[in-house]
Amino acid sequence: MPPATSGTPVVRTAAYRWWHRARAAGPAEPVAGLLTRDGLLAAAVVLVDLALTAIGPPEIDAGLGWPAIVGWGMLAAVPIAARRVLVWPAIVVSAATLAIPLATDHQPASIGLGLMIMTYTAACWLPLRGAVIATTILWLPVVTANALLPPDAETPNLSWPYLMFINGLTALVSFFIGRAVHARRASTLALTERARVAEANQRVAAEQAVADERRRIARELHDVVAHHVSVMGVLATGARRVLHRDPDAADEALGTIAETSRSTLREMRRLLDVLRTDAEPAGAELAPQPGLSGIQSLVEQVREAGLPVTLRVDGVPGDLDPGVTLTLYRIVQEALTNALKHAGTPATAEVRLSFGIYWLIVEVFDTGRGPAPDRTRLGHGLVGMRERVALYGGTLRTGPRPGGGFRIYAKLPMEQLGAANREGAP
């Protein structure tokens, strides 16, 4: 029993390798479709063979009778049915059918037609070296028989040079027709691939041109916005200096600042439109960006989704910039999303926000089953958090917690946030 069991996979592997090598020469199409079409061709060859036998001289059937004639004709046509599924086995079997006349004194027409069709098939689907070898295997026995065997009783006036010339010419015509089809197919495939590559290159070049133009426009708009901001800064400084001495001049400067700020806002919107990618909705409605007030709602949403979450806030947030509050919200959002997907049940999560004199700390951790093997690799969400934290000069640490779970810890300096005079320390 053990030897048979251990030998079975070897037999299957060898059979699979044989099938793979035999199929490699033919077209990469479903086997059923190839067998159906080539089977119809083989049936047509058998019908032609029977028709020629019926209208030929009485001696052509060698006294075998119609059942034997049909059987030998079908046997000679079998390689035609498998010619594109198993190219090389079909070639070998087709060459072996040349033994039928030697054994029965009956030469079915399907043998000659099969040799021509198989020669064409080999030249059409095989490389040049393989096609030449296959043609030699098919026609060398025929030429040898013409040279060595005496003429048939029915054709005593046909000399062996004449028969060799006719059979050689038939082989060459079938071979070169197949090579012509092979060359045309290769040329078509090459042109198709060249067109595909050209289309891809054109698409990449167009996208690159659009991106370059967007960057150029963005740089120009950036210069305009930077100029407007500089003007507002200069005007604001001047207005503060003359506010008590010349209120009218200060009022005029403030009016100019208001107008310049509106112009700057318009340019900023144009800048964002230019930088928006094609994947982003160009006509999306603008909505207020979430901030600290949205963290509590976010915690409640995650809690309703099935993960118990607690929120702890130490210190006074103070008057933080909208960009800072948006960064805090996105960090908590991404961390809770990861916890909801990977923590499992039962698990809990906690969000801690600490607003101190020198540091703003965000910490999110869960008590789940721990990170999966690929959680050590940074995904897009963690990369985005790291970029947001680095924008404000902070640091981000992520990784598994001792005892299980995952922890995300972000630390941002208050001095980079424009809030260096907070009271209380974490």
MIVOVO-380212 format. One record per atom (N, C-alpha, C, O): z, x, y. Coordinates in pm, whole numbers, plus 32768, in hexadecimal, padded with zeros to 4 digits. Each point is the difference from the previous one (the first is absolute). Layout:
<pts>
ZXY...
</pts>
This chain:
<pts>
800080507F8680007FB0807A8000805480807FB17FE4805980A680837FB37FFC804E807C7F7C8041801D7FD37FFC80727FE980427F277F7F803C80227F9B7F9C80347FB5801E805D80497F6A7F667FA07F9C802F801F7FD3808C7FA67FED805280DD80037FCA80277FD580867FDE806980687FCC7FE1806C8051809C7F737FE3806A80607F6C801A800F7FD2803080687FE07FAF7F2D7F71801980097FB37F96804A7F90801A802E80A77F6F7FE07FB87F9280417FDD801F80917F8D7FEB802680D18045802D7FD98020808A7F93806980087FAD7FFB805B805180657F467F99806780037F777FC37FE87F9E80218043805B7F817F597F827FBE7FE37FD17FAF80797F8B8004802480D27FB480197FDC7FB080757FD2805A80727F9F7FE0804480A480907FD07FDA805A806B7F76803C7FE67FAE8008805B803880217F2A7F7E80377FDF7F927F9980127F95801E803480857F667FA07F9C7F9680127FE87FE380937F8E7FEA802A80DC801680237FEF7FE6808F7FAF807080427FAA7FE68054807380967F857FB5806F803B7F6D7FF97FDA7FA8801A8052803E7FC27F2D7F747FF27FD77FBC7F9380507F8F8013802F80B27F7B7FE17FC57F91804D7FEB802A80917F987FE0803A80C8806580017FF3802A808B7F8A805F80127FB47FF38060803B806D7F457F90805E800A7F7B7FB97FE97F9D801C804380627F867F5C7F837FB97FE57FD97FA580737F897FEF801B80D97FD6802A7FE37FA680717FE0804980807FC67FC6805C805E80BB7FAD7FF38049807D7F6E800E802B7FE4800A80787FBE7FF67F297F74801780237FBC7F86803A7FA1800D804C808E7F7C7F937FBE7F86802C80307FD0808780548041803F7F767F4F7FEF80297FC88081808E7FC97FFA802E7FD37F988016803280DA808A7FCF80097FFD7F6A801C80217FD3806E7FB87FE17F2F7FF97F6F800A804C7FC37F8A801A80467F9E80097F3A806880437FC07F8E7FAC80097F817F877FEC800180BD80337F917FBB80137F817FBC7F7F7FD37F9180047FCB80B07F8B804B7FC87F817FD27F787FE480417FA27FD57FBD8055804380C47F817FE880457F91805D7FCF7F8E7FD57FEE809480AB7FFC7F9C805E7FCF7FD07FDA7F757F8880017FE480D67FDC7FC37FDA7FDA7F787FAA7F817FFF7FA47FF47FAF807A7FB080AA7FB27F8380057F70801C80287FA37FD27FBE804A807980AE7F78801A80317FB180567F9E7F8D7FE27FE080B280897FF07FB980577FA17FEE7FBD7F797F9F801D7FBA80BB7F8980207FEC7FB47F857F867FA680097FB77FF27F9E80337FD180D67F877FB080127F8380577FF77F9A7FD67FC9806F80A580707F8D805B7FF57FE580247F6E7F8D80047FD580DE80177FDF7FEE80207F737FC47F8A7FB47FAA80157FAA80807F7280747FC77F897FBF7F6C7FF380207FB07FDC7FAA802B804380D57F717FFB80247FB080677FB27F8F7FE57FD680AA809380167FBB80677FB27FED7FD27F707F9680177FC680CE7FA87FFF7FF37FCF7F767F947F957FF87FB37FFE7FA080467FAA80C27F987F9980017F75803E800A7FA37FD47FBD804E809380967F7F8045800A7FDD80407F797F8D7FFB7FD480D780427FEC7FEA803E7F7D7FD07F987F9B7FA1801A7FB5809E7F7380477FD77F987FA27F757FC980207FB37FE27FA5802E801280DC7F7B7FCF80247F9380627FD67F987FD77FCD808080AB80487F9D80637FD77FF080037F697F9280137FCC80DF7FDA7FED7FF77FFC7F6E7FB17F867FD17FB480077F9F805E7F8980A67FBC7F857FD97F6A800880167FB47FCB7FAF8020807580BA7F718005801F7FBE807D7FCB7F86800E800980C9804F7FBF7FC8807C7FCD7FC37FF07F767FFF7F937FC87FCF80DA80027FC67FFB7F79806A7FE37F9880778017801A7F627FB77F7380637FDC7F99805080797FCF80727FF07FD57F5580878030804580747FCA8074802E8058805080547FD67FBA7F7680A480648034805E808E7FDF7FD5805D804880247FB67F4C7F8F80887FDB7FD9802E80487F8280747FF37FD97F33805B7FE78022804F7F8A80397FAA7F90804980327FAA7F977F4E8058802F7FA87F9780967FE6800080397FE17F978007802D80DD80927FED800480287F6E800A806B7FDB7FD07F447FD4806C80297F76801880417FF280898034806180387FC87F257FFD80307FEB808980968017801280268036806780307FA57F3D808E801D8016801B80968012804E802780587F72802D7F5680158090800D7FC3803480818039805780427F517F747FE37FBF802C807C80587FE0807980118053805980267F337FA880597FD9806F807C80598003802B802C806A800E7FEF7F20807880537FFB7FE9808C8031804D803580507F44800B7F7F7FE48089802E7FDE800280968024805F80467F987F3B7FEB7FE17FFB808F807E7FF48055800C8042806780507F6A7F6E807D7FF0804A805380807FFB803F802680627FC0801E7F2A804A807E7FF67FC78069805E804A804B80407F337FBB7FC97FC18061805A80187FDE80937FF88059805580277F277FCA80157FD7808B809280078029801F7FEA8076803D80357F2D808F80078023801B8066806E804C7FE1805C7F79809A7FA1801B805F806D7FD87FCC8089803D802480657F5D7F867FA07FD77FC98082806E7FAB803C801780038079802E7FAF7F32806B7FA9803280758050803880457FD1805A7FD280A77F7180728051802C7FD680768057804E805D80127F3A7FA280247FC880768041804A8029808080028076802280397F2A802680478023807C80987FFB7FF280488026805C7FE77FAB7F3280907FFF7FE7802A80817FBB8061804080297F557FE67F6E801A807C7FB67F7E804E7FFB7FB67FF67F9E802D805580C97F7D803E800E7FE580637F8F7F9D7FF27FB880BA807180397FE880687F9B80057FCA7F717FA780227FB180BC7F8B80297FF97FC57F797F817FB07FE97FC980037F9280087FB480D47F857FB37FF07F88805C7FEC7FA67FE07FB38058809180907F9380617FEF7FFF80377F717F96800A7FC180DF8019800D800880357F787FD47F987F997FB6801F7FA480787F64806C7FDA7F967FA37F6B7FE480087FBF7FE77F9A8009801C80E07F717FE9800F7FAF806D7FBA7F9B7FE27FC18091809B80497FBC806B7FB7800E7FEF7F697FA580227FB580CD7FA8801F80157FEC7F707FA87F917FC87FE180007F897FF47FA180CE7FA97F947FCE7F7780347FD37FB47FB67FC2802C80C8805E7F8180387FD37FFC80117F687F9580167FC680E07FE07FF9800380097F6E7FD57F7F7FBD7FE97FFF7F87800C7F9280C47FD97F807FC47F7580067FC27FF07FD37F8F7FA9806480B57F7C80077FBF800080567F827FB67FE47FA1809C8087805E800680557F8B803D7FB77F887FDB801A7F8E80817F8C808C80457FBB7F937FB87F837FD280107FD87F8D7FA27FE880C97FC57F7D7FE07F697FFD80087FC47F9B7FD97FFB80CE80587F6F800080197FD77F9680667F8A7FDD800A80D97FF080407FE57F9D80698031803880858073802A800B7F357FD6805880238037808280067F8F80667F9A7FD6803680DF7FF67FE4800B7F9480637FD6802F808B801A807280287FA67F3680207FD98021808A8079801580597FF780438067807A7F847F72807980118051803080918001804A8028805A7F8E80277F418027808E80037FBA8047807380428045804E7F387FAA7FBD7FB88040806E802C7FCE80888013804E805D7FFB7F2D7FAE80307FC98080808D8031801F8020801D807480357FED7F2580888031801680018090802E8051802580557F5680307F757FF9808C802C7FD980098093803A804F804B7F667F617FDF7FD78002808D806F7FCE805C801B803C806880267F577F70806C7FC98054807680608007803B8012806A7FE8802D7F258070805D80007FE0807F804E8058803980407F2A7FF47FBB7FD880738052800D7FE0809480338050804E7F9D7F3B7FD780107FD5808C80937FF680278027802D806C802C7F9A7F3C808F7FF2801E804380878012804E8013805D7F95804C7F48803C8085800B7FD6804480818053803D80437F2D7FBC7FE17FD1803F807B80367FBB807C800F803F806980107F407F8B802E7FB3807480948017801C802880058075802B80097F23809180038014804180877FE880718016802C7F4B80447F90803C80827FE37FD1806A80637F957FF1803C80BA807A7FD77FCF8071804F7F84803D7FBE7FDF7FE17F8D7FDE807680BE7F8080357FD0800F80487F7A7FAE7FED7FA680B98065804C801180487F83801A7F9F7F8D7FC3800D7F9580967F93807F801B7F9E7F987F877FAC7FDF7FE97FDE7F8C7FC77FFF80DA7F887FB07FE87F9B804D7FAC7FC07FC67FA7802F80BC80747FA380517FB18030800B7F707FB17FF57FA380D28021804A803680097F787FED7F7D7FB67FD780007F8B80457F8E80B77FF07F7E7FBF7F6E7FE77FDC7FE47FCE7F937FBF805380C57F727FEE7FE27FD680567F8A7FB17FD47FAC808280A5804E7FE080577F8E80357FC57F7E7FBB80017F9A80C17FCB806880397FC27F887FAC7F897FD27FF07FEB7F887FDB7FC980D67FB57F887FDB7F73801F7FCD7FD37FC27FA17FE8809E809D7F7380127FE47FDF807A7FAA7F9280087FCA80C8805680287FE380737FAB7FE87FD87F6E7FA480367FC380AA7F6D80037FDE7FD47F777F777FBF7FF57FBC800F7F9B801B7FA880CE7F7E7FBE7FFD7F90806780007FA37FF77FB08067806C80AB7F98806780087FFD80537F807F9580247FCF80E17FFA7FFC8005804D7F827FBF7FB47F8E7FB7803A7FB080657F4480497FC37FAF7F967F697FFA80107FB880037F9C80167FF580E07F707FFF80167FBE80817FD27F8F80017FCF80BA806E80427FC680817FDC8007801D7F6B7FA780437FCA80C07F8D7FF2801680267F747FD07F977F9C7FCE80237F9680427F5C808C7FDD7F987F9F7F6B7FE080077FC4800B806B7FFF7FCD7F257F727FDB80017FEA7F7D8049805E7FB2800D7F28803380227FE47F81804680167F897FA47FF6800B7F8680277F8280B680127F867FB37F7B7FD67FC27F948023802F80797F917F657F877FCF7FBE7FB17FA280597F867FF67FF780C47FC680617FBC7FA180597FB8804780727FA27FC8803A808880B27FE87FC4804780717FD8808D7FD38037806280327F6B7FAA7F727FDE80857FCE7FB3805480657FFA807A7FF17FCA7F4A80767FAE804A805E8050803680777FC78043805680BB7FA07FB080528031806F803C80877FD9805280077FA47F868063809F803180867FE0808B8013803C802A7FB68059801C80AF7F74808880178030800380308092805E7FDD80477F3F80727FE98006802080907FF47F85805980427FF680687F6B7FAB7F6D7FF17F85804E80827FB1800380287FCE8069801980257F23807E7FB67FFB806C80468051804F7FBF80447FB580C77FB680648049804F7FE77FEC8096805E7FF4804E7F22800A7FD97FE07FEB808E80297F75802D803B7FF1806A7FA77FAB7F4780227F76802780977FEF800980327FC98062801680667F3A80937FF18002803F8054806E805F7FD480417F6E80A67FD480358054806C7FE87FC280888057800280577F317FC77FBD7FE17FBE807F805B7F88801580307FEA806F7FE77FC77F28805A7F8D800B808D802C802780407FC180557FEF80AB7F6C80858032802080088030809180617FE480457F3780647FEA8003803480897FFA7F8F80668046800480657F667F977F827FF87F8F805D80857FB78009802F7FE1806E800F80027F1F80837FBD800180698055804780527FCD804C7FA980B77F9B8062805A803C7FF38003809880647FF380477F22801F7FEB7FEF800F809180127F7C804A8029800180747FBB7F8F7F4D80217F80803F80977FF3801080307FD68069801A80517F2E80927FFD800B8034805F806A805D7FDD80497F69809B7FC1802F805F80677FE07FCD808C804D8017805D7F427FA47FB27FE07FC9808480667F968029802C7FFC80737FF97FAE7F2E80667F9C801D80868043801D80497FD580597FD780957F5C807C804B80178003803C808D80657FF780467F2C80457FE47FFA803C8085800A7F95806D8042801680667F7F7F797F8480077F958064808E7FCA800B80307FE6806E8014800A7F1F80897FD18004805B8064804780547FD980517F9B80A87F918052806680427FE580028096805D801080507F247FE17FD77FE07FFD808F803D7F8780458032800B80707FCB7F827F4D803B7F87803A80978010801280377FD98067800A805F7F3380908016800A80218062807080617FED80497F4F807E7FC38019806180697FEE7FC2808B804F8019805B7F477F967FB37FEB7FBE8082806F7F9C801F802B7FF5807380047FC47F27806D7FA28015807F8048802A80467FD4805C7FD9809A7F608077804D80247FF3803E808B80608005804D7F28802A7FD27FEB8039808580107F95806D8039801B80697F957F6F7F7C80107F93806280937FDA800F802E7FE5806F801C80187F21808E7FDF8007804D8068805180537FDF80537F8F80A17F928044806B804A7FDB7FFB80948056801280577F297FD67FC67FD67FF9808B80447F8B8048802A800D80737FE07F817F4880437F8D803D8094801C801980377FDC8068800980677F35808D80228013801180628073805B7FF280517F4D80737FB680098062806E7FE77FBD80868042802080637F5F7F847FA07FE47FBA807D80777FAA802C80217FF98076801F7FC77F2680757FAF802180738057803480447FDC80607FD080977F5E806A805A802C7FE18036808B8058800A80557F28801A7FC27FDA8034808380137F97806D802D801F806E7FB17F637F7280137F95806280947FEB801F80277FF18073802B800E7F2180907FF0801780398075804F80567FED80567F79808D7F8C80308073804A7FD67FF98092804C8024805A7F387FAD7FBE7FD27FF2808B80547F9A804C8025801680737FFA7F7B7F4A80557F9B8040808B8038801D80377FE9806C800180617F338085803980157FFF80678071805D800480517F3A804F7FB57FF68063806D7FF57FBB8087803F802980617F707F6E7FA37FF17FB9807F80837FBD802A80237FFE807680257FCB7F2880807FC18020806480688035804A7FE6805E7FB680917F63805B806880317FDB802C808C8057801780547F277FF57FC67FD680288086802C7F9880688035802380697FB37F5D7F7880297F97805D80977FFE800F80347FEC806E801480287F22809280018006803380718058805F7FED804B7F6280887FAE802A806F80567FE97FDF80938054801D80557F3A7FA57FC87FE67FDA808B80657F9980328034800D806F7FE77F8D7F3E80637F9C8028808B803D800A80507FD880557FCD80887F56808380438008800E80488085806A7FFC803F7F2C80457FEB80058044808280177F9C8071804B801B805E7F727F717F9880127F9A806980907FCE8000803E7FF5806A7FF87FEC7F2080887FCE7FF7806380688031805D7FE0804A7F8F809E7F8D805A806B802D7FFC800E809880688017803F7F227FDB7FFB7FF680088092804C7F8E80438049801580617FA77F707F6A80477F8E803A809780127FF580497FE2805E7FE6804E7F2F809080147FEE8033806A8061806C7FF080397F48807A7FD980298068806080077FC8808D805D801E804C7F417F907FD780017FC38086807B7FA780118040800280697FE07FAF7F3080767FAA8009807F8052801180597FDC804D7FAF80947F6980758055800F800E8039808B806E800180387F24802E800280048038808880247F95806580518017805A7F717F717F98801D7F94805F80917FD27FF480417FE680657FF280117F21808B7FD67FEF805F8064804080627FD880407F8280AA7FB080568066803F7FFB7FF580988067800980437F207FE47FF37FF47FF2809180437F828034803E8003806A7FB77F8D7F4B803E7F84802B8098800D8005803F7FCB805C7FFC807B7F43809180138003802C80538079806A7FE880397F4480777FEE8027805780707FF77FB88087804F801B805B7F527F897FB27FEE7FBF808380347F717FFE7FE97FB5805F805D80237F36802C7F757FF580587FD780757FEF7F948037807080C27FF0805D7FDD806D7FC6801F808980207FBD80627F8B80A77FA67FCA802480837F887FAC80287FF27FDB80747FB880057F2B7F867FB5801E7FE87F997F937FB3801A7FA4808F7F7280647FF17F9A7F977F707FD17FEE7FD77FE07F917FDC801B80DB7F767FD27FF37FAD80607FAA7FB37FD57FAB805F80AC806B7FB680627FAF802C7FFA7F6E7FAF800D7FA480D67FDE804980307FF57F767FC77F847FBD7FDC80037F8A801C7F8E80C27FC87F857FC67F6D80127FDE7FD17FD07F987FE5807680BF7F73801A7FE37FF180577F837FA87FE97FAD80B0807B80467FFA80577F8A80207FB27F817FC080147F9880A47F91807080217FB07F8B7F8E7FA27FDB7FE67FE97F8A7FD57FE080DA7F8C7FAD7FE37F92804F7FBB7FC07FD07FA2802B80AA808E7F9B80567FBF8029801F7F707FAD80037FA580D7801380488031801B7F777FE77F877FA67FD6800F7F8E80437F7980A57FEA7F877FB17F6E7FF17FD97FE07FE27F8D7FC7803380D37F717FF47FE37FD3806D7F9E7FB17FE67FA48083809380717FDA806E7FA580337FE67F747FBC80217F9E80BC7FA6805680367FE47F7A7FAD7F987FB87FE9800C7F887FE87F8E80BF7FAA7F9C7FC17F7C803E7FD27FCD7FE27F947FFD807680C07F8580457FD88018805A7F887FAC80097FA680C8803A8058802280567F8E800D7FAF7F817FD4802B7F96806B7F5E8073800F7FAB7F8C7F787FD47FCA7FEB7FFC7F867FB97FE480D47F7B7FDA7FD27FBB80757FB97FC17FED7F99804B808A809F7FC380747FC18041801F7F797FBC80297FA280C77FC28055804480167F807FCC7F9F7F957FEC80277F8D7FFE7F5D80997FCA7FA07FA17F7380287FD47FDE7FF57F8B7FD2803A80D47F7B80307FDB800A80797FA37FB2800D7FA280AF804A8079801380767FAA80257FD77F727FCE803B7FA080887F61805280257FD17F7A7F8A7FBE7FBB7FF0800C7F877FBC7FAC80C67F897FC47FC47FA1806A7FCB7FC27FEE7F978032808180B27FA8806B7FD5803580427F827FB380217FA580D07FF38054803C80457F8E80107FA77F88801E80327F937FD07F4B807B80107FA77F8E7F9180187F9C7F8B800A8026809880017F5C7F9E80177F967FBB7F7E7FDB802D7F9380247F63807B7F937FB57F897FD6804F7FAA7FA07FE87F887FF6807780B57FC1804E7FB27F9F80677FA8804480317FA17FC27FEF807C80BB80637FB080477FBC7F8B80447F8F800F803180AF7F7E7FD47FC37F8C80427FF6801380958065801080457F207FF07FEE7FEC8019808E80327F8D8056802C801680717FCE7F717F5B80287F8D805080897FCC7FE0801F7F8C801C803680C97FA880867FD17FDB80517FE3807D7FF580458065805C7F537F9380537FDB807180748062800D803A802B7F9D7FE67FF780DE806E805C801A80847FB47FF5800F7F928034805180AC7F8680847FC47FF08068806680287FE880797FF6808E7F598038806A80608025802680567F89800D7FCE7F90800580B4808A8028805B7F9580937FEA7FDD80527FEC805A7FCE80187F25808D7FEB7FDA80578073802D7FD18071801180B17F72800180608065802B80837FF07FB680027FD77F8C806C804B80B880837FF87FC080247F727FD9803F7FE97F997F987FB780BA80217F757FE07FBA7FD17F81802E7FA37FBE7F62809D80207FB97FD67F898038803B7F807FDB7FD37F93807E809280768038803C7F8880587F9C7FB67FFD7FFA7F8580537FB880C780557F9D7FC07FAC7F987FB780227FD87F917F707FFB80AD7FA87FA07FBE7FC0803E7F847FEE7FBE7F9A7FEF80C380707FC580457F8E806280087F8C7FDA7FEC7F8D80A480318092806680077F9780117F787FBD800E7FF97F867FF07F9D80C8800D7F7A7FC77F897FDD7FA780117FC17F977F78806880917F8A7FE47FAF800880467F797FE27FC67F98804880B9806A800C804B7F82806E7FC47FAA7FF47FFB7F8680787FD880B9806D7FC37FB47FD07F7F7FBD80257FE57F8E7F8A7FCD80B87FCA7F857FC57F9D801F7F907FEE7FAF7FA57FD180C780627FA180267F988044802B7F7F7FBD80137F9B80C97FFD80668048801E7F85804E80817FFF8041801F7F9C7FBB803080D0804A807E800480747FF280637FE77FF28078809480117F5A80727FF8805D80028079805E800180737FD37FFE7F7180AF7FFA806A8065806D7FE6806780167F8F802A802E80DC7FFE80627FF9806C7FD2805980727FBF80677FEA80647F7280907FDA804A8078807F802B804880587FAF801C7FB080D180028073803780477FCF804C807B7FA880567FF580907F8A80807FD9803F807E807B8040803D80647FBD80187F9680C58002806B804B80427FD0802D80897F928035800E80C27FB680567FDB802880877FB37F9580487FE67F947FCB7FF6808B80B17FB87FA380567F6F802F800C7FE9807280297FB67F3A7FB67F75802D80087FD6802B808B7FB3805F800E807D7F5D80577FD8802380877F737FD1801E7FCB7FA77FBE7FFA809680A87F7D7FD880307F9780607FCA7FD5805C804680017F907F3C7F9D80587FC27F737FD580237FE67F8B801C7FC080D57FE27F747FE1801B7FC77FA97F90802E80097F8E7F6F7FA380917FC37FAD7F977FC680527F8C80057FD57F8D7FC580A280927FC980537F95806B802E7F9F7FE7800A7F888091801380AC806E802B7FAA802E7F8C7FA8801280137F8780007F7880B2802C7F8D7FB17F977FDA7F9680237FD47F927F5E803C80907F977FE47F9E800880657F8D7FEB7FDC7F8C803280A28093800E80667F9780747FDD7FA37FF3800B7F86807F7FCA80B480717FD97FAC7FDC7F8B7FA680247FFF7F8A7F967FA180AD7FDB7F8A7FB07FA480277F8D80127FD37F8F7F8C8081808D7FA180267F98804480527F927FDE7FF17F8A80818063809A8048804E7F9B804D7FA37FA47FFA800D7F85804F7F9580B6804E7FA27FAF7FA47FA87FAD801D7FE47F8B7F757FF080AF7FA27FAB7FB77FC780467F867FFD7FC67F937FD580B5807D7FC5804A7F90806A801F7F967FE47FF87F888094802C80A4806A80217FA180287F857FAE8010800A7F8780007F8480BA80267F887FB67F8F7FCF7FA680197FCA7F957F6B804980967F8F7FDB7FAC7FFF80527F7F7FEC7FCB7F93802B80B8807B800680557F8980757FDA7FA67FF37FFE7F86807F7FE480B780747FD87FB07FE67F7D7FB680287FF17F8D7F957FB280B57FE37F807FC17FA080107F8A800A7FB67F9E7F9A80AB806B7F9E80137F95803780547F8E7FDC7FE87F8C807980798092802480637F9B80937FFC7FD5802180397F9880377F8680B3808E80067FDE801F7FB47F808054802B7FB27F687F658038801B7FB17F89807D7FAA801180397FF8806D7FF07FC87F2880777FAA8001805D80297F8F7FD180277F9580B37FD2808180407FDC80808008807B805A801D806E7FD07FCB7F8280AE8006806F805F801E7FC8808A7FE47F8B801D805580C88036801D7FDC808A7FCA806D805A7FE2806F7FD480127F6F80AC7FD0805F806380547FF3807E803C7F98801A7FC880D38032804C8001807D7FB18049806B7FC180667FE680457F6280937FBE803B8075806C8026806480527FAD80267FAD80D180058062803080617FB88038807A7FA880557FF480807F7A80827FCD8031807F80748038804F80627FB9801A7F9480C6800E806B8041804C7FC6803380847FA48051800180957F7E806E7FD580298086806E8054803D80677FCB80297F8580B77FDE8065805A80357FD6803E80847F9D7FD7803E80AF808D7FEC7FE48044807F7F8480587FF07FAB80048059804B80417F3A7F9680627FEF7F987FD87F987F8F8031800280977F767FA27FA57FE27F927FF77F6A7FE780607FB680147F2C80217FC07FE87F787FCF7FDE800F7F6B7F9F80447FDD80AF7F7D7FCE7FF280127F707FDE7F797FBF803E7F9A801B7F5D806A7F8F7FD87F8C7FB0800B80297F6D7FC580637FD580867F4E7FE08011801E7F737FF07F7F7FB080417F9B801C7F68806B7F807FE67F8F7FA7800780347F717FBB805F7FDC80997F627FD1800A802B7F7580177F877FA8802E7F97802D7FB0807A7F5380157F957F9F804A80377F88800F80797FF1801F7F2D7FBB804C80257F897FB47FD87F82803C7FD97F9C7F418032806A7FAD7FD57F917FF980647F8F805780567FF27F427F9D7FBE7FF380527F887FD0808C801E7FF280517FA47FF57FCE80D97FD5808780237F698009800C7FB97FA37FD9801680CA805B7F70800E80177FB580127F7E803380397FA07F517F94805F7FA680167F8F7FD0809080048014804480647FAE7FED7F307FD4808C7FFE7FA48025807380028074802B7FAD7F2E80077FA38021806D80397FE080897FB8800B806480C87FCE7FA380397FE18083801C807D805280147FF680797FEC80807F468014807A804E7F86802180538009804E805F7F867F7A7F817F888015804E80007FA1807780167F887FF07FD080AE808880047FAF80777F887FA280037F8D802A7FF180917F5580217F957F9F80117FDE7FF080938037804580567F6D7F5E7FC57FD67FEC808A80757FCF8057800B80278074804C7F847F53806F7FCD804F8060806D802A8029800480747FFD80557F2F805B806E80217FC0806280608042803680597F3B7FE27F957FB98057805E80017FC3808C8015804780637FD57F367FA680057FBF8083808980098041800A8016807880617FD87F378087800F80368016808D803580388013806C7F9C804F7F478014808B802B7FB6801D80828034804780577F537F827FB77FB58015807C80457FBC80768007803A806D802C7F4F7F7E80457FBA806D807E804A802B801C800C8078803080277F26807A804980227FE0808380458042802580617F5780227F6F7FDA807E803F7FCE7FED808E800A805B80517FC07F2F7FCD7FD07FE580878070800980677FE78025807380947FBB7F6480738006805A805980787FE38075800180287F5780637F92804B807A7FE8806D7FF37F98805D80517FFE7F9B7F4B7FAC80677FEA7F9C7FDB80397F787F97803F7FEF80BF7FAC7FB27FEC802D7F7780117F8B7FA180487FA0801D7F7580687F7180057F977F9B801A80407F797FC080627FDB809F7F667FDC801E802E7F797FF97F877FA2803C7F98801A7F7D80787F7A7FF27F967F9C8017803D7F757FE380757FE880527F397FBF801480307F7980647FAB7FB4803C7FA580397FD680797F48805F7FB37FAE8090801C80278021806D802F80347F2F7FBF808E800D801D804B802B7F827FD77FDC7F928094806F807C8053801F7F8B80397F7F7FC4803C7FAF80467FB0803F7F3B802E7F877FBE7F9A7F927FF9801B7F977FC77F6E807F80737F967F9D7FF87FDD7FC5808680518001805D7F377FCE7FAC7FD37FC5807D7FAD806280527FEA80727FD77FE97F60809C7FAB804F805880387FF9808E80397F9A80277FB880D18024803A800980867F99803580627FB7805F7FE480467F6180917FAB802B806F805A8016807980497FA680297FB280D2800E805B8028806D7FAB803B80707FBB80647FED804B7F5C80887FB7802E80758062801E8071805D7FB480187F8E80BD802D8058802C806A7FAC802580797FAE805B7FF980677F5F80777FB28015807A805D802C807080697FC380127F7280A5803B8054802C80717FF57F9F80757F937FD5802680E0800A801280027FA380717FB9803A807A7FC57FB6804F804280CC7FC17FC2803D80757F697FEF7FFF7FC07FF9806980067FFF7F1F7F717FE87FF67FDE7F6E80187F8C7FDE801A80D97FCA7FDD7FE97F718012801C7FD3808E7FF47F8A801F803180D5803880227FDA808880847FB8800980147FAE8059804980707F4980807FBA7FFB806C80637FD9803C7FF37F957FDD807180BF805F80697FE0808E7FE08026805A804E7FE17FBE7F43806180877FE28030803A7F877FBB80407FAC80407FAA804B7F3B803D7F917FB68094801E7FE8802A80737FFF80207F277FF0808F80107FE5801B7FE47F6E7FC37FA77FC4809A80A6800380247FEF7F757FAC80587FA87F8C801A801F80AB80127F787FB980567FA280057FC07F79805F7FB97FDF7F3A80617FCF7FFF7FC47F7C806A803E7FA6800D7FD97F8C
</pts>
